[in-house]
């Protein structure tokens, strides 16, 4: 069993916000797998399916971003899986908009959802895909920035969501090392432009 968890906030007001980048990528992966993420359980919406013969659960926590760890911990307990079997997709203000970065584990950085996950589960061993949404301009409050839409960056972000979904699929089929080798290279290509 592999769990793919996209971080975000429930409700129509947040649907197209920067904080919902994880949900956007997860929706594309669900479409690829033919999975409906609609069953309420584990403080989340959940969908189960198969990918390359492997059982996969796709999860959208419904706890709001800052309490994401509550749902993640329930997923680990219910499915009896380890953090290393749980890929988490999130936004990241410390990465340029449209950048996708994959890591096998790590800290929370500036992300409150990640801080809560690490605090509640007691582990930082979660593979992760972070989707860059950029830092707020000086005149913006951080909270307002992550809850706002993408505006002129929408096209670049749509590409990043698709790339993150492809990387998540690679993780399911072939593991974190191949996903990092294959998809982190694109980050460097973008930096060179």
C-alpha positions, 0 to 999 in steps of 0.5 A: 500500500502506498498513500499519496496525500495532497495538502490543501484547504477544503471549501470553494473559497480556497479551491484555486489558492496557492495552498491547494497546489497539492490538491491540484496535482493529486486531482490529476493523478486521480484522473490518471488512475481513474480514482474518485477522491470522495469517500469521507474518512480519516479526517479526509476525502479518500479514494483507493485504486491500483497503479501498476498492480500496487494498492494506492490510496489518494488522500485530501485532508479536510482539517485545513492546512495547519492541522494536516498532521491529524489526518496524516497520522490517521492514514498511517494508523488505518492503513498500517503504513510507514512514513516512507510509504507516504508521499506528500504533495504540498505548496512551497513559498521558498521555491520559484513559481512552477518549480517542482522539487522532490526529496526523500525526507526533510524538515518543515521549512516555513510551511505550517502544514508540514510543521503540524505533520512532523509534530503529530506523527513524530517523523520527518521521513515522508517523501515529498513533492513540493510545488513552488508558488513563490514568496509574497511580494513585500506588500503582501501578508503571507497568509493572504498570499498563500490563500490567493490565486495564481493570476498571471502564473496560472499557466506555469502552475498548471504545468507544475501540477502535471509534472508533480502528478507525473512524479508521484506516479513515478514514485508509485511505480518505481520509487523515490530515487527514480522520481528524483532523478527524472523530475528534479532535473527539470528544476535545473533546466528551468533555473538555467532559463 
